[in-house]
Amino acid sequence: MTNEYIRIYKSMEKTKLMSKAQVLMFLEENGEHEPSLAKLSDIYDALFGIDPIWRYPLSDDMHSGAFIIPVQEGYLWLPYDEVDHEYYEILLPGATTMLDAECCSRFAKTLCGYAADLYSVLSTIHGEIAPSDEVRLEYPPFHKAVPEASELVRALLRDDDVNPCEWCGVPFSGSTAHGCEECGWFTGKNQDKILFALAFPM
C-alpha cells in the first residue's frame, strides 16, 4: 500500500460518502452480496480515485469475516458467514455495526498475529520442500521502513531487547533498528507492537 493511498483515504470528504442507511438501502436494491459492494467500490473510486472498501478475512468470533465500509457516520462493519460460487460473500446487513476503536485495535492485532503465524508456517514448509540451491523465502524488510516510521515505532525499538533473528539466527543490534539485515524480521519483546505500528501508522 502506498503513502498516496493512505493520504487519499484520510482526506475523503465525509459528506461525499453514503450514510449507513444509504449503504443498506443500496444493498437491499442491488443484492446483499459481494458483487453489490463491487458496484459501491466503483462509485467511491470515481469520487476519490481509490477503492476504500476492505474485506477483513478472519472471524470476529461471531462471523466468518466482514467488510469495512467508510460512511458518513464512521466505518461500517458488515459481516458475512457464507461464500457462494456465484455471488461470493453473502452479506448480513442485519448484523451490521459501526466499527469502534477497541474493536479496530483488536481486529488489527489479530490480523497481524495471524499473518506472522501463517508466514512462519509457510516459511517452514518452504524450507522443507525447496531445493537447496533455490532462493529462500524472504520476510518483507520491515526494518527499511523504520527511518520513516512514527515516533511510536522508534520508541518501541529503543526499548526493545537485542536478540538473534528468529528466522536466520544472525545477531543484530540497535544499529540496524532491531531489524535483521538478512531477512528483515523484527524480534524482541515489542515485536508485535512494532509490526502493528508499521502496518497501521497513526
N, C-alpha and C positions, 0 to 999 in steps of 0.2 A: 504494500500500500504506500502511495506517495504522500509527501507532505502537502502537495497541492490538493489531493482528495480530502485530507483532514481539514485543510483551510476552508474549502468549499462547504464541507459537511457542517462545520461550526458556524458558518456565516449564512446558512439558509434562512431566508425570511420566514418566520413562523406564520405570518399572515397568508403566505402563498401555499402553505401546506393544507391538506384536508384536515378537518376536525375528526375526532374519534367517531362521531356519529356518521359523518360523510363516508369514512372508510368502510364502516359496517354496512351502510346502505349500498356502497359500490360493490361490495362482495355479495350482498343479497341479490343485486340486479345482474351481476356478471357470473356468479357462481362462487361458492365458498371453497375454493381450491387454489393451488399454486398458479395456474395459468392466469387467473384474475389478478394475482399480485404482480405477475409479469407485465400486465397491462398498466397497472398502477406505477410500476417502476418506469415504464416508458413515459408516462405523464410527468413524473418527477424529473426524469433525465432531460426531457425537453425544457423544463423550467430551470434546472440548476446545472445541468451538464454532467451530472453523476447519478448513479443508481444508489439511493440511500437506504434501501431495504436489505436487511441481512437476515440470514437463516441461522439460528442457534441450533447446532446439530445434536446436542446432548439433552438428556432428560433433566427436567427440573424437579424430579421426584413425584410429579403428578402427570406429566405428559411426555411423549416421545421427543419432542423438540418444539421450537417456536420460531416465529418471525418477529423481528424488531422493526417497527414502522414509525418513523417520525411523524407526528401530528401536531396540530396547533397547541394541544394541551401538554405535550411532552413526548414520551416514547411508548408506543403501544406494544404490548407483549401478546402476540396472537399465537396460541399453541396449536399443535396438531398431534394426532396419535397414529392415524392410518396413512399409508402411502399406496396410491393406486397406480396401475401401469399406464393409465391414460391421463389422469388428472394430477398425478404426483401427490404432493401433500394435501390431505383433506383437512381443511381448517376447522377450528372450533370457535366461532365468534362468540358463543355463549360463555366461553371461559376466558375471554379477553380481559386483561388488566392493564393498568399503567405501570410501567417499569419504574421502581423507586431505587434510591441509591444503595440500600442494603442488598437488594436482590441483584442489582447490576454488579456490585462488588463480588458477591458470592458466585454468580454465574461466570464472571470473568476468571476468577481464581480456579473454578472447576475446569473450565476450558483450557486454561494454561497448564494445569496439572495433568490433564488427560493428554494434551498434545506432547508434553515432555515424556510421559509414561509410554505412549504409543511410539514415539521416536526411539525410546530405549529398546523396546521390543523389536522394532524393525531393524535397528542397528545390530542387535544381537543376531537376528535371523540372517541379515545381510552378511555378517561376519562368518556365519556357518556355511552359507551356500555359495558365496562369491569365490571365484578363482583367486589364488594367492597373489597373482600379478595384476588383479583388477584394482582400479582406483577405489579406495574405501569410501563409504558413505560419510559425508561431512555434515556437521551441525552448522546451521546458519551462524555466521560470525557476528554474534551479538556485540562482542567487545568493540567492534569497529564503529558501533553507533554511540558509544559512551561519550566521546568528545562533544557530541551534540545532544546528549541526554539531559534530563532535568536535574535540578539540584537534589531532588529526592534520590535519584539513582546514584549520583556522586556521593551523597552522604551514606547510602547503604554500602557502597563499595568501600568507603573509608573505614566503615565499622565492621566489615566482613573479616573472616579468617583467611589465612593463606593455606591452601591445600593443593595437593597434586590433582590434576584433572581427572574427573571421574571416568572420562571416556578413553583418553590415551595415556594417562599416567604422568604426563610431563608437568613438573612443578612450575608454578608461576607465582608472581607477587604483585603488589600494588602497582609496580611499574608498567604492567600490562593491563591495569584496571580490572584485575581478577577475572580476566577472560583469557582462555588458553590460546596462544598463538598458533597451536597446531590445529585445533578443531573449532575454536570459538565458543566453547561451552563455559558457562559460569558455574562456579561451585561455591561452597561455604554456607554459613547459616542463613544468609539473606538471599539465597539463590532464587527462591520462588518470588520474593518481593521484587527483586531486580528484573526478572523476566516479565513480571506483571507490569511494572512501571514502564519498561521499554515498549511492551506491546500496547499499553493503554496510556500514552502520555497525557498529562493534565494540562 
